[in-house]
Structure formats: structure tokens, C-alpha cells
Amino acid sequence: MKVVLSVVLRYLELDHIPSVGYSSWLGSYVSAVKYVSNASQILQEGYAKHKETPFRVPTLNRWIVVIGRSHLEDIKNSMDDELSLTETANDSIKADYLFGPEIGANPYHISIVRIHLTRNLGLYYPDIRDEVYTAFEELLDLKDNAWKSVVAAETVREIVCRVSNRTFVGLPLCRDADWIDLNSRFAIDLATDANILKMFPMFLVPLVSKILPNTAASIRRAMKHLDPIIKERLSCMRERGDDWCDKPNDVLQWLIDEKQESSTKQLTLRVLTINFASIHTFAQALYNLAAHPQYVQPLREEVEAVIRQHGWTKEAIALMRKVDSFLAETLRLEGVTTTSVQRKAMKNLTLSDGTFIPMGTHLSVLTHAIHHDSAVYENPGVFDPFRFSRLRDNESENARHGMVTVTRDYFPFGYGKHACPGRFLACNELKTMLAHILTSYDIKFEDRISRPTSMHWDLNIIADPTVRVMFRKRTDN
């Protein structure tokens, strides 16, 4: 009875905001069921109708209030005790119950990624380049000039995981097959358990979370890998001081150096959280490259000219404007999620346009819809790989249109002070992977010409996991 009353009160509190779908209390549940498999279409229809005016959509768990591009400044200027990203994540993936409350209560790992990792990218870059080269060589294992077919999404997911973990936990663990498999699957395991928890009323969630198998099994599996490494490093610190000879320089060590946590489980949860947050898909870019072979030559020319002058360095990667633009355009059109900006109202507040938002309301900004809006982009439905590099040709606009830059027109990595802190690492990885493919391989689809359509489920945009792409060593190299 208490749960039903809570739902009714929430419905009444948001009655002043127009809804998409059935607006009656009971009818909204019909719309909520449709939302699961048609979220992208429903949100696009709402955006087309309401544009900058807030509207609400029902989900199985709650109403979501969708706000427009003009409200991004409300997000940017808000304090965490007004609009919270952490609490949105807790409600979405039940992190407090599946991970434990410490991750959200003390997210010190975020500052490590934002400050230490970003500042050390130049130092790390040789390792990133080495892992990209080695991972492609080992996983493709090409013979002579023969074509080889691989399942694209699966292959590049493993490569991305290896490259990221070279900076997270270092060698040799970043190449361990079981470690890569569990981190590649961890997002799926976590989402599975979170979706199960969402089916239960809140008073049962703590109990049910203790018996769910997926996340807990992944944590135990990860602890087996990290336990001997953590114990060895802690032993070195006790015996030889904080700065011993050959001390590892990776994220795991930085977590240990913070001395806020020392148990294997605590540090394992931090590493898994960072891995989870570092998810990005290169498959979409690979599909665009295979579908548009006319752009290979100008991209290759840029990469080869830069590498001849600067070598494989972080500085060289920063000069590859067309490569950067190709990936930025891929993210604009496809992205990872329909909405990259989500917050939960921690108190009653009023937006800049006068809209009242009651405490507990979940807010979203529709990244995908704005990125496809003809009022924001010319020919928004067309893949124009050099769209952003042309804008950067204007010197005053150079920095504004880089892949990592967050603006009101382009925000696949979120917006405001909580924009993804790992985006600098992610962009360096993606650009290095694309540059490596351009200089090393010819590619094509195995059994198609056009680009495969992405899959949409809830708010997720998923590259078709079944598509096969063929590689061979470059014949004109």
C-alpha cells in the first residue's frame, strides 16, 4: 500500500509537466512497458513535439523528466546537493547494493582518473601504443596477404579492454584472458542484477541483492587476480618505503598510494568501477570505416604525415584532426546512450525557465535527439566524417570542436563538472586504434556493403554484435 501511495504522489507532483504516451496513472504503465523496447523512438517523438519545453515519460520504475538543451546550464551550475549524478547511478544500477555504499560515498577514484591519469597521458602513451599494436597482432594473427574475417564488436571490445587495463593494472594482468573476459562482461553482469533488483520494492532490495549471482561472482573472480598483486605492492611499501625502485605506475598503484583503502575487496571494487565507467565502443567507428572506403585515403595521408614528423606520440595523436573528426562524428550519430546527461533532484528546485522540479525527480537531456537536430547540425542524419575538422580549420574554433570538448551542441561524454573524467584516455585510445588500422590494414565487411543499423534497448545504443569485418595486411604499404 505504501509503494502504491508513493507512486500516486509522484504522479500528482509531476502533473504540471506534459507527458508523452498515456497520461493517466494506470495508462502510464502501458506506456512504461512500451518504453523498454522503444525508448529511443518515444523520446524522439517527445523531443520533436516539445523541443526545449520539459516533458515526462513513464518507465517501469519511475517518471523521467526530459529537459532541453537550454537547461544544460542549469545542470552545469547546480550543486551536488541539488542535482546528483551519483544518486542517479545508484537508482539506475543499484550500486549501493551491488557494490556497497563506499564507492558512491567516497568516490576518490574519480579524482585519480581526472587528475593523475589525464596529466600522465603523455607518459602512458608508449604503453597505449604498444598494447594497441600487440593486441591487434595477437587477436587478428594475419598470414601473408590473406583476408581474415572476425566478429567485429567482440574483437574490438577485447582490444579496448586490454589497452585500458594496460593503464589500470599494467602488465601482465592486462593481457590475461580471464581478466579481460570478466571485465568485458562485467557491465552485462551488473546490468542484469540491477534490472532484477528494479523489479522488487525498495524494502526487499537489500535482501535480494545478497543472493544475486552475477555481480558478486565477478567481484570474487577479480579479487583472485588482484589479491597477490595488491599484497605484493603493500609489502614493498612497508619494506622499502612509498617510492621504491621499479614501483608500478598505474591506476591500481595510485589507488593504493591514496591510503584510503587497503583491503583486496575495496581496491578491487574501485578497479572494477573504473573499468565499468571506461566502456566505449570502437565497433561503430569500424563499421563507418568499412562502409565508407572513400575516406580511407585522406585519413591515411593525415596519419602518415603526422607520424613521419612526430612519431607515435601523444602530441602526434593530438594533431590528427581528421581522425578526431571521424570519431567525433561517429559518436554524434551513434553514441553509447540516448541520454548522456542524467541527474536526480535532491531537493525541490526551479529551473531557469520556471519549471518546478520536486525532490526525487530524475532529469535527462536527450543527447541523441539533440545530436540529430537540424537546428543544431546541418544534414544531421548524414555521416560527414570531416564535419568537425572543417570547423576546426577556423583557428578561433580549433579547441571547441575537438572530440573531448563538451559543448551545448556536442556532449556524448556528459556535461558540466561531471563530464566523463576518463574521456581524454578514451579518445587517445580510440584515435590510436583508428590510426593503427589505417596504417596497417585494409578492411571491408564480409557479406555486406552498407553500415549495419544499431540496436536500441532502453537508453542504450548498441553496435550490431553479429557483424563480421575482414582484415588483411595493407597491400600498398
C-alpha positions in Angstrom: 0.0 0.0 0.0 2.9 2.4 0.9 4.5 1.7 -2.5 1.3 2.4 -4.4 0.7 5.6 -2.4 4.3 6.7 -3.2 3.7 6.2 -7.0 0.4 8.1 -6.9 2.0 11.0 -5.1 4.9 11.2 -7.6 2.4 11.2 -10.4 0.5 14.1 -8.9 3.7 16.1 -8.1 4.6 16.0 -11.8 1.1 16.6 -13.2 2.1 20.2 -14.3 4.6 18.7 -16.8 3.2 17.4 -20.1 3.7 13.7 -20.7 4.4 11.5 -23.7 2.2 8.5 -24.1 -0.8 7.8 -21.9 -1.1 10.4 -19.2 -3.5 8.7 -16.8 -2.0 6.9 -13.8 -3.0 3.4 -15.0 -2.4 4.2 -18.7 1.2 5.3 -17.9 2.1 1.7 -17.0 1.2 0.7 -20.6 3.5 3.4 -21.9 6.2 2.2 -19.5 6.1 -1.3 -20.9 6.5 0.1 -24.4 9.3 2.3 -23.3 11.6 -0.7 -22.5 12.0 -1.7 -26.2 11.1 1.6 -27.8 12.7 4.2 -25.6 14.6 5.9 -28.3 11.6 6.3 -30.6 9.4 7.5 -27.7 11.9 10.1 -26.6 12.5 11.3 -30.1 8.7 11.8 -30.5 8.7 13.7 -27.3 11.6 15.9 -28.3 10.0 16.6 -31.7 6.8 17.8 -30.0 8.2 19.7 -27.0 11.8 20.7 -28.0 13.1 22.9 -25.2 10.0 22.5 -23.1 10.3 19.9 -20.3 8.2 16.7 -20.7 7.9 13.5 -18.8 7.9 9.8 -19.8 6.9 6.8 -17.7 9.3 3.9 -17.1 8.7 0.8 -15.1 10.4 2.3 -12.1 9.7 6.0 -12.2 8.8 9.0 -14.3 11.7 10.7 -16.1 11.5 14.4 -16.8 13.3 15.3 -20.1 14.7 18.8 -20.3 16.1 20.6 -23.3 19.5 21.9 -24.5 18.8 25.3 -22.9 18.7 23.5 -19.5 22.3 22.3 -19.8 23.4 25.4 -17.9 21.0 24.5 -15.1 22.9 21.2 -14.9 26.3 22.9 -15.1 25.5 25.5 -12.4 23.9 23.1 -9.9 25.5 21.8 -6.8 25.6 18.1 -6.0 23.1 18.5 -3.2 20.7 19.9 -5.7 21.2 17.7 -8.8 23.1 14.5 -8.2 24.8 12.2 -10.8 25.8 9.7 -8.1 22.2 9.2 -6.9 21.1 8.7 -10.4 23.6 6.0 -10.8 22.6 4.4 -7.5 19.0 4.3 -8.7 19.9 3.0 -12.2 22.4 0.3 -11.4 21.7 -0.1 -7.6 25.4 0.5 -6.9 25.0 0.8 -3.2 23.6 -2.7 -3.0 25.7 -4.5 -5.6 29.0 -2.6 -5.0 28.5 -1.4 -1.5 27.9 2.3 -0.4 31.6 3.2 -0.1 32.0 3.8 -3.9 29.4 6.5 -4.0 30.0 7.9 -0.6 33.7 8.5 -1.2 34.4 8.5 -5.0 38.1 9.3 -4.7 38.8 7.2 -7.7 37.2 9.9 -9.9 39.8 12.5 -8.9 42.6 9.9 -9.6 41.3 9.5 -13.1 40.6 13.2 -13.6 43.9 14.4 -12.3 46.6 11.8 -12.2 45.6 9.8 -15.3 44.9 12.8 -17.5 48.1 14.5 -16.5 50.2 11.4 -17.2 48.8 10.5 -20.6 52.0 11.6 -22.3 54.0 9.3 -20.0 51.5 6.5 -20.6 51.2 6.9 -24.3 54.1 4.5 -25.3 52.3 1.8 -23.3 49.0 2.6 -25.0 50.6 2.4 -28.4 52.4 -0.8 -27.6 49.2 -2.5 -26.3 47.2 -1.4 -29.4 49.9 -2.8 -31.7 50.3 -6.1 -29.7 46.5 -6.7 -29.2 45.8 -6.3 -32.9 48.7 -8.5 -33.9 47.7 -11.3 -31.5 44.0 -11.2 -32.0 44.0 -10.9 -35.8 47.0 -13.1 -36.4 47.1 -12.3 -40.1 49.0 -14.5 -42.5 50.7 -13.1 -45.6 48.2 -11.0 -47.6 45.2 -13.2 -46.9 41.9 -11.7 -45.7 40.6 -12.8 -42.3 37.1 -12.4 -41.0 36.4 -11.6 -37.3 33.3 -10.7 -35.3 34.0 -7.0 -35.1 32.3 -6.0 -31.9 33.7 -8.9 -29.9 37.2 -8.4 -31.2 37.5 -4.6 -30.7 35.9 -4.9 -27.2 38.7 -7.2 -26.2 41.3 -4.8 -27.7 39.8 -1.8 -25.9 39.7 -3.7 -22.6 43.4 -4.7 -23.0 44.5 -1.2 -23.8 42.6 0.4 -21.0 43.8 -2.1 -18.5 47.4 -1.5 -19.5 47.0 1.8 -17.7 44.7 0.5 -15.0 46.6 -2.6 -13.8 49.6 -2.9 -16.1 51.4 -5.9 -17.5 51.0 -8.9 -17.4 47.4 -8.8 -16.0 46.1 -6.6 -18.8 46.7 -9.5 -21.2 45.3 -12.2 -19.0 42.4 -13.8 -20.9 40.2 -14.4 -17.8 40.8 -10.8 -16.5 39.8 -9.4 -19.9 36.8 -11.7 -20.2 35.4 -10.8 -16.7 35.9 -7.0 -17.3 34.3 -7.2 -20.7 31.3 -9.0 -19.3 31.1 -7.0 -16.0 28.8 -4.3 -17.4 26.4 -7.0 -18.6 26.5 -8.9 -15.2 25.9 -5.6 -13.3 23.1 -4.5 -15.6 21.4 -8.0 -15.3 21.4 -7.9 -11.5 20.3 -4.2 -11.4 17.4 -4.9 -13.7 16.3 -7.8 -11.4 16.5 -5.5 -8.4 14.3 -2.9 -10.1 11.5 -5.5 -10.2 11.3 -5.5 -6.4 10.0 -2.9 -4.0 12.7 -1.0 -2.1 12.3 -2.7 1.2 13.2 -6.1 -0.4 16.2 -4.8 -2.5 18.8 -5.2 0.3 17.8 -8.8 0.8 17.5 -9.8 -2.8 20.8 -8.1 -3.7 22.7 -10.5 -1.4 21.5 -13.6 -3.3 22.0 -12.3 -6.9 24.8 -14.3 -8.5 26.3 -12.3 -11.4 28.0 -9.2 -9.8 29.1 -11.0 -6.7 30.7 -13.7 -8.8 32.6 -11.2 -10.9 33.9 -9.4 -7.9 35.2 -12.7 -6.4 36.8 -13.6 -9.7 38.5 -10.2 -10.0 39.8 -10.5 -6.4 41.6 -13.7 -7.2 43.6 -11.8 -9.8 44.3 -8.7 -7.8 44.9 -10.2 -4.4 48.5 -11.4 -4.9 49.4 -8.1 -6.8 47.9 -5.9 -4.1 49.6 -7.9 -1.3 53.0 -7.7 -3.0 52.7 -4.0 -3.6 51.7 -3.3 0.0 54.6 -5.4 1.2 57.0 -3.4 -1.0 55.7 -0.2 0.5 56.2 -1.4 4.1 59.7 -2.8 3.5 61.1 -0.2 1.0 59.0 3.0 1.5 56.4 4.7 -0.7 58.8 5.2 -3.6 60.7 2.0 -4.2 62.7 1.2 -7.3 60.6 -0.1 -10.2 57.4 1.0 -8.5 54.4 0.4 -10.9 52.9 3.5 -12.4 49.3 2.5 -13.0 45.8 3.4 -11.6 45.9 0.4 -9.1 49.1 1.8 -7.6 47.6 5.3 -7.4 44.6 3.9 -5.5 47.0 2.2 -3.1 49.1 5.4 -2.7 46.0 7.3 -1.6 45.9 5.1 1.5 42.2 5.4 1.9 41.6 1.7 1.4 43.9 -1.3 1.7 41.8 -4.4 1.5 41.8 -6.5 -1.7 38.0 -6.3 -1.9 37.9 -2.5 -1.5 40.6 -1.9 -4.1 39.1 -4.5 -6.5 35.7 -2.7 -6.4 37.5 0.6 -7.3 39.3 -1.1 -10.3 36.0 -2.7 -11.5 34.2 0.6 -11.2 36.8 2.4 -13.3 36.6 -0.4 -15.9 32.9 -0.2 -15.9 33.0 3.6 -16.4 35.6 3.3 -19.2 33.2 1.4 -21.6 33.3 2.9 -25.1 32.7 1.2 -28.4 35.0 1.3 -31.3 32.9 -1.1 -33.4 30.7 1.8 -34.6 33.8 3.6 -36.0 35.0 0.4 -37.6 31.6 0.0 -39.3 31.8 3.5 -40.6 35.3 2.9 -42.0 34.2 -0.3 -43.8 31.0 1.4 -45.1 32.8 4.5 -46.4 36.1 3.4 -48.1 36.3 6.7 -49.9 37.5 8.3 -46.7 40.4 5.8 -46.0 42.9 7.6 -48.2 42.6 11.1 -46.8 42.7 9.7 -43.3 45.8 7.6 -44.1 47.5 10.6 -45.6 47.0 12.7 -42.4 48.1 9.9 -40.1 51.2 9.1 -42.2 52.2 12.7 -42.5 51.9 13.3 -38.8 53.7 10.1 -37.8 56.6 10.9 -40.2 57.2 14.2 -38.4 56.3 13.4 -34.8 56.4 9.6 -34.4 53.8 7.7 -32.4 53.4 10.1 -29.5 50.5 11.8 -27.6 51.4 15.0 -29.4 51.1 13.3 -32.8 47.7 11.9 -31.9 46.5 15.4 -30.9 47.4 16.7 -34.4 45.3 14.1 -36.2 42.2 16.4 -36.8 40.6 14.3 -39.4 40.9 11.1 -37.3 39.5 13.0 -34.4 36.6 14.3 -36.5 35.8 10.9 -37.9 35.4 9.5 -34.3 33.5 12.6 -33.1 31.1 12.3 -36.0 30.6 8.6 -35.2 29.8 9.4 -31.6 27.4 12.2 -32.7 25.4 9.8 -34.9 25.5 6.7 -32.8 27.0 7.3 -29.3 26.7 4.8 -26.4 23.4 6.0 -24.9 20.4 8.0 -25.9 21.0 10.4 -23.0 24.4 11.1 -21.6 23.2 13.7 -19.0 21.2 12.4 -16.1 20.6 13.8 -12.7 18.4 13.3 -9.6 16.8 16.2 -7.8 17.9 16.1 -4.2 15.6 18.9 -3.1 12.7 20.9 -4.6 14.1 23.3 -7.2 13.0 25.5 -10.0 14.7 25.5 -13.4 15.7 28.7 -15.2 12.6 28.7 -17.3 10.4 28.5 -14.1 9.6 24.8 -14.3 9.2 23.3 -10.8 11.1 20.1 -10.2 10.1 18.2 -7.0 12.7 16.4 -4.9 13.4 12.8 -6.1 12.7 13.6 -9.8 15.0 12.1 -12.4 16.1 14.5 -15.1 17.5 13.6 -18.5 18.8 15.6 -21.5 18.4 13.8 -24.9 21.9 13.7 -26.3 20.9 11.5 -29.3 17.9 13.8 -30.3 20.0 17.0 -30.0 22.8 15.5 -32.0 20.3 14.7 -34.7 18.5 18.1 -34.7 18.6 20.0 -37.9 18.5 23.2 -35.9 21.9 22.2 -34.4 23.6 20.4 -37.2 23.3 20.7 -41.0 22.2 17.5 -42.6 22.2 15.8 -39.1 21.3 12.3 -40.4 24.3 12.2 -42.8 27.6 10.7 -41.8 30.0 13.6 -42.6 33.4 12.4 -41.2 35.2 15.7 -41.6 32.3 17.9 -40.2 34.3 18.8 -37.1 37.7 19.1 -38.7 36.3 21.7 -41.1 35.0 23.7 -38.2 38.5 23.5 -36.6 40.1 25.0 -39.7 38.9 28.3 -38.2 41.7 28.9 -35.7 39.4 30.6 -33.2 37.2 27.5 -33.2 40.1 24.9 -33.0 39.7 23.7 -29.4 35.9 24.0 -29.4 35.3 21.2 -31.9 37.7 18.6 -30.6 36.4 15.1 -29.7 37.0 15.6 -26.0 35.4 19.0 -25.8 32.0 19.3 -24.2 29.6 22.0 -25.6 25.9 22.6 -25.7 25.9 21.1 -29.2 28.1 18.1 -28.6 28.1 16.2 -25.3 28.4 12.4 -25.7 30.6 12.4 -22.6 28.1 14.3 -20.4 28.1 17.9 -19.4 29.3 20.2 -16.6 31.7 19.3 -13.9 30.7 15.7 -14.0 31.5 15.2 -17.7 33.3 11.8 -18.0 36.8 12.3 -16.5 38.2 9.4 -18.5 37.3 10.8 -21.9 40.9 12.0 -22.5 42.2 8.5 -22.1 39.3 7.0 -24.1 39.8 9.5 -27.0 43.6 8.8 -27.1 42.9 5.0 -27.2 40.3 5.3 -30.0 42.4 7.6 -32.1 45.4 5.4 -31.7 43.3 2.3 -32.7 41.9 4.0 -35.8 45.3 5.4 -36.8 46.8 1.9 -36.4 44.2 0.3 -38.6 44.7 2.9 -41.2 48.4 2.4 -41.4 48.4 -1.4 -41.0 45.4 -3.0 -42.6 42.8 -3.0 -45.4 39.3 -3.7 -44.1 35.8 -4.5 -45.6 32.6 -6.1 -44.5 32.4 -9.8 -45.0 28.9 -10.0 -46.5 27.5 -6.5 -46.8 28.2 -3.1 -48.2 26.1 -0.7 -46.1 26.6 0.1 -42.5 24.6 -2.1 -40.1 21.8 -0.5 -38.1 22.5 0.0 -34.4 20.3 -1.8 -31.9 18.3 0.3 -29.3 17.4 -1.2 -25.9 16.1 1.1 -23.1 18.6 4.0 -23.3 21.4 2.0 -24.8 22.7 2.3 -28.4 24.4 -1.0 -29.3 26.6 -1.7 -32.3 25.3 -4.9 -34.1 27.2 -7.6 -32.3 26.9 -10.1 -35.2 28.6 -8.2 -38.0 31.8 -9.6 -39.3 34.6 -7.4 -40.7 37.5 -8.7 -42.8 41.1 -7.6 -42.3 44.3 -8.1 -44.3 47.7 -6.5 -44.1 47.9 -3.4 -46.2 48.9 -4.2 -49.8 50.0 -0.6 -50.7 52.2 -0.2 -47.6 
